[in-house]
Amino acid sequence: MAAVSILLYSILIAHAVAVVPQINFRLDTAPTLLPPSIARNLGPYAPYFNATTYVPPPSSCVVTQVNILERHGARYPTQGTSDDAQATISKIKKIGVKVDSPLAFIASYEWDLGVEDLLNFGAQESYDAGAIAYQRYPSLFSTFSGQIPFVRSTSLPRCVNSATNWTKGFEEASGRSFTFPPLLQIPKKDYNNTLDNENCLACTDDIAIANRDEFANHNFVNLASRLSAFLDPSYLMGGTRMLEVTDVINLMEMCAFDTVAKEKKSPFCDIFEDGDWPMLEYYLDLNKFYGSGYGNPLGPIQGVGYINELLARLTGNPVKDDTNTNRTLTSDPKTFPFDRPMYANFSHDNQITAIVSAMGLFHDADLPTRTIDRERTWVSSAIIPFAGRMVVERLTCDAGGEANVRVLVNDAVQSLDFCEGVTEDGLCTLAAFVESQSFATSGGDGNWDACFATPAKSHQT
């Protein structure tokens, strides 16, 4: 336990992504790298886009605190995704392609993508997010307040770099010199990190893999056959398709990764038709829903720790959470202050998936695994794109009235149907919001110990 008691601070590590000082903020404008028919069907690999235009709170309300939970910016593919994509590309090169087909470019395509590191485009996403945070809530940072946002991150480089780029954007937008202390990083080992989904050891990917694969095997077969027709016909044996369902998914995901890496629309995107992309979105939605969302019994439990920390900040009371073992972090005013107007936390899509589920957002009882549920609320590209963010505002309305809460995800105001008395503006009293979070305050309905039944492997994205 000695390691748990050690507070680790660190500034941006050596291979940080540099951000050009002179930069044009995108603010609320979605990036134009890809048309919406593609960009909004890339699940967690989507470049950041705001789900809707930001709507300010009612004029009678004043924002008194802002809590931001943000995913790191766009990155290179993980090692496993990289290996899978390169295997498909090598397979296609070996077979050969028709010169007049949309696959023709693959014959001369040279792999030049890295693995997992933050991209320049991803650095820009986080920088812009920091600029937006200041420009949207400037009244929280008056000249006389002397307050700055409290920023923390997991220790993975892409999150650390995203957090630091966010602070640069914040300061640049303010036109002032804010002195940010060294970034608080919570390491993975020996800590129960509420921004990291390595906590619940018994939670596996098995349910997610089974359900997403069932969908893929029932929906991508025709697409695999269509693309196989673009290959060298001398390799066709009795009309059997040569590309498998997994090859199709690898090529579609390459559209996302190659685009954000090159900062222009990738030729991988042009392999497919507009009607193909909703299948990829649903496949990726299933993966997250049954991975660390509502479809996994141990999914939402992983978000309990962060929700309890959020409640502590909103109410100004000490953290009450039996799932959190980093007691030194939540009891020290230097590592868990209550006096800041803004808190920015940088995490991963799997953990944010668990957190929004623990809160009760985007709730679907289940998702069918053979056909697309077009009425679902769970759409991962709108929840956890690169640099996707959940913002919880605390507000005082009607000149000193009762404190209220409003929640936005990628600028979309959430209805908070689970919160008694919520208004059409998405406002719920702080007291009612705290009451609505009984899943978190009860330690996941008392099921946190189930996380340690059987150690298993999990992953970060």
C-alpha positions, 0 to 999 in steps of 0.5 A, spaced: 500 500 500 506 504 500 505 506 493 498 508 494 500 513 498 505 516 494 502 522 490 505 522 483 505 529 479 508 530 472 509 535 467 508 533 459 512 527 458 518 528 452 514 525 446 508 530 447 505 533 441 506 540 440 501 545 438 502 551 433 501 557 437 497 561 432 491 557 431 484 558 429 479 555 433 474 550 430 469 552 436 462 549 435 463 547 428 464 540 426 471 538 422 470 537 415 475 531 414 469 527 412 462 527 410 457 526 416 454 520 413 461 517 414 463 521 420 457 520 424 458 512 423 465 511 426 463 509 433 469 511 438 473 512 432 469 518 429 473 525 429 470 530 434 463 533 432 458 536 437 452 532 437 448 539 436 449 546 437 450 548 444 444 552 448 446 556 454 442 555 460 436 560 461 437 567 462 435 567 470 441 562 471 448 563 473 453 557 472 457 556 478 461 550 477 463 546 471 465 539 471 468 536 464 470 529 463 473 528 456 476 523 452 483 523 449 484 526 442 484 522 436 490 517 436 493 512 431 490 505 432 492 500 438 497 494 436 491 489 435 487 494 430 494 495 427 496 488 426 489 486 423 489 492 418 496 490 416 494 483 415 488 485 411 492 490 406 497 484 405 492 479 404 489 484 398 496 485 395 497 478 395 491 476 391 491 482 387 486 487 385 482 490 379 485 496 376 479 500 375 476 498 382 475 502 389 481 497 392 486 499 386 490 504 391 491 498 396 496 495 391 501 501 392 499 503 399 504 503 404 503 503 411 506 509 415 501 509 421 504 509 428 501 505 434 496 508 440 500 515 440 496 522 440 496 525 433 497 532 431 489 532 429 488 529 436 492 535 439 488 540 435 481 537 438 483 537 445 486 544 444 480 547 441 476 544 447 480 548 452 479 554 448 471 552 448 471 551 455 474 558 457 470 562 451 463 558 454 464 560 461 469 566 462 465 569 468 468 563 472 475 566 471 474 573 473 481 577 473 480 578 481 478 570 482 485 568 481 482 561 480 484 556 475 481 549 472 483 543 476 486 538 471 487 531 472 489 525 467 490 517 467 498 516 466 497 514 459 501 519 454 495 520 450 491 522 455 496 526 459 498 530 452 491 531 451 490 534 458 496 539 457 494 541 450 487 542 453 490 547 458 494 551 452 488 552 448 484 554 455 490 559 456 490 562 449 483 563 448 483 567 455 488 572 453 491 571 460 497 568 463 494 562 467 499 558 471 497 551 471 501 547 476 504 540 474 499 535 471 496 531 476 497 524 473 494 517 477 498 511 475 495 505 473 498 500 478 497 500 485 491 505 484 484 504 483 483 510 478 476 512 477 479 515 470 481 508 468 477 502 466 482 497 469 479 497 476 474 491 475 478 485 474 472 480 473 469 484 467 471 481 460 470 483 453 467 476 452 460 478 452 461 484 447 465 480 442 460 475 442 454 480 440 458 484 435 460 478 432 453 475 431 451 482 428 457 482 423 456 475 421 449 476 419 450 483 416 457 484 413 457 477 409 454 481 402 458 486 403 464 482 403 462 478 397 461 485 394 468 487 395 471 480 393 468 481 386 474 487 386 479 482 387 483 478 381 478 473 379 484 468 378 484 467 385 476 466 385 475 459 387 468 457 384 465 464 386 467 463 393 468 470 396 476 471 398 474 477 403 472 475 410 467 479 414 473 481 419 477 484 413 471 488 411 471 491 418 478 492 418 478 496 411 472 500 414 476 502 421 482 504 416 477 510 413 477 513 420 484 512 422 488 513 416 483 520 415 485 523 422 492 521 421 493 524 414 488 530 416 484 528 409 479 523 407 482 517 406 481 512 400 479 507 404 473 511 405 471 511 398 471 503 398 464 503 401 457 506 400 453 511 404 448 505 406 454 501 409 456 505 414 450 505 419 452 497 419 459 499 422 456 504 427 452 499 430 457 493 430 461 498 434 455 500 438 454 493 440 462 493 442 461 498 447 454 497 450 456 490 451 463 491 453 462 497 459 455 499 458 449 497 460 449 490 456 455 488 461 453 486 468 459 489 470 460 495 466 456 501 469 459 499 476 466 501 473 463 508 473 461 508 480 467 511 483 467 517 478 460 519 479 461 519 487 467 524 486 463 528 481 457 528 487 462 530 492 465 536 488 458 538 486 456 538 493 462 540 496 462 534 501 468 529 502 468 523 497 463 517 499 465 511 495 467 504 497 470 502 490 475 508 491 482 506 494 486 512 493 484 515 499 490 520 499 488 523 493 480 524 495 482 527 502 488 532 500 486 539 498 492 539 493 489 533 489 482 533 490 480 541 491 473 543 492 474 551 491 475 551 483 470 553 478 472 548 473 474 541 473 477 537 467 478 530 467 481 526 461 480 519 460 478 513 455 472 511 451 471 505 455 471 508 462 467 514 459 462 509 457 461 506 464 461 513 467 455 515 463 452 508 464 453 509 471 449 516 471 443 513 467 444 516 460 443 513 454 439 508 457 437 502 453 435 495 456 438 491 451 440 492 443 438 486 438 444 483 435 442 481 428 438 487 426 440 494 427 435 498 432 434 504 429 430 507 435 436 506 440 439 512 444 446 508 445 450 511 439 457 511 441 459 516 435 455 521 439 457 519 446 465 517 445 468 520 439 475 522 439 475 528 444 468 527 446 466 530 453 460 530 458 460 536 461 456 537 468 454 544 470 452 547 477 447 553 476 444 557 481 437 560 478 432 566 480 437 570 484 440 565 489 435 560 489 436 552 489 442 549 486 441 546 479 445 541 475 445 540 467 448 535 463 451 536 456 454 530 452 458 533 446 453 539 447 447 536 447 443 537 453 441 531 456 433 530 458 435 527 465 429 523 465 431 519 471 432 526 475 425 527 479 422 534 477 427 535 471 425 541 467 424 542 459 431 545 459 434 539 462 435 543 469 434 538 475 435 541 482 442 538 485 438 535 491 434 531 486 440 529 482 444 527 488 438 522 490 438 520 483 445 517 483 443 511 488 446 506 483 453 510 485 452 512 492 450 504 493 457 502 490 453 499 484 447 497 488 452 493 492 455 489 487 462 492 487 465 486 490 463 482 484 469 485 480 474 481 484 471 474 483 475 472 477 481 476 475 481 477 467 484 482 462 481 488 460 483 494 455 484 501 454 482 505 448 
